[in-house]
């Protein structure tokens, strides 16, 4: 993937998926999957994976703002 395409794709992801309501919906869905797989289905590893994904979704944007790598 050339640099221009990578920048275009990452900009699209930042403006559509990692902002506002879509990010909150995605984080809520992964948190629901955490409880579904971790508690109900007793698949602890898969529940832990979804939990780590939830944390990543919840704190990725503020962390990028704190570092100052971008105009989010």
C-alpha positions as CSV (number, residue, x, y, z in Angstrom):
1,X,0.0,0.0,0.0
2,X,1.5,3.3,-1.0
3,X,1.7,6.2,1.5
4,X,-1.1,8.3,-0.1
5,X,-3.6,5.4,0.0
6,X,-2.7,4.7,3.7
7,X,-3.2,8.3,4.6
8,X,-6.5,8.4,2.8
9,X,-7.8,5.2,4.5
10,X,-6.6,6.2,7.9
11,X,-8.2,9.6,7.5
12,X,-11.5,8.0,6.5
13,X,-11.4,5.7,9.5
14,X,-10.7,8.6,11.9
15,X,-13.5,10.7,10.5
16,X,-16.2,8.0,10.3
17,X,-15.5,5.2,12.7
18,X,-13.4,6.7,15.5
19,X,-15.6,9.8,16.1
20,X,-18.7,10.4,18.1
21,X,-21.7,8.1,18.0
22,X,-20.2,5.3,15.7
23,X,-17.3,4.9,18.2
24,X,-19.7,4.7,21.1
25,X,-21.8,2.1,19.4
26,X,-18.8,0.0,18.4
27,X,-17.4,0.2,22.0
28,X,-20.8,-0.8,23.4
29,X,-21.1,-3.7,21.0
30,X,-17.6,-5.0,22.0
31,X,-18.5,-4.6,25.7
32,X,-21.7,-6.6,25.1
33,X,-19.6,-9.2,23.3
34,X,-17.3,-9.3,26.4
35,X,-20.1,-10.2,28.7
36,X,-21.7,-12.6,26.2
37,X,-18.6,-14.6,25.5
38,X,-17.0,-14.2,28.9
39,X,-19.9,-14.8,31.3
40,X,-22.6,-16.6,29.3
41,X,-20.6,-18.8,26.9
42,X,-17.7,-19.3,29.4
43,X,-15.1,-18.6,26.8
44,X,-12.8,-16.5,28.9
45,X,-10.1,-15.9,26.3
46,X,-12.5,-14.6,23.8
47,X,-14.2,-12.4,26.4
48,X,-10.8,-11.0,27.5
49,X,-10.0,-10.3,23.8
50,X,-13.3,-8.3,23.4
51,X,-12.6,-6.5,26.7
52,X,-9.2,-5.4,25.5
53,X,-10.7,-4.2,22.2
54,X,-13.3,-2.2,24.2
55,X,-10.5,-0.5,26.2
56,X,-8.6,0.2,23.0
57,X,-11.8,1.7,21.4
58,X,-12.5,3.8,24.6
59,X,-9.1,5.2,25.1
60,X,-7.5,5.3,21.6
61,X,-8.9,8.7,20.6
62,X,-8.0,10.6,23.9
63,X,-4.6,9.0,23.9
64,X,-3.9,10.3,20.3
65,X,-5.1,13.7,21.4
66,X,-2.9,13.6,24.4
67,X,0.1,12.7,22.3
68,X,-0.8,15.4,19.8
69,X,-0.5,13.2,16.8
70,X,-3.3,14.5,14.7
71,X,-6.1,17.0,14.6
72,X,-8.9,14.8,16.0
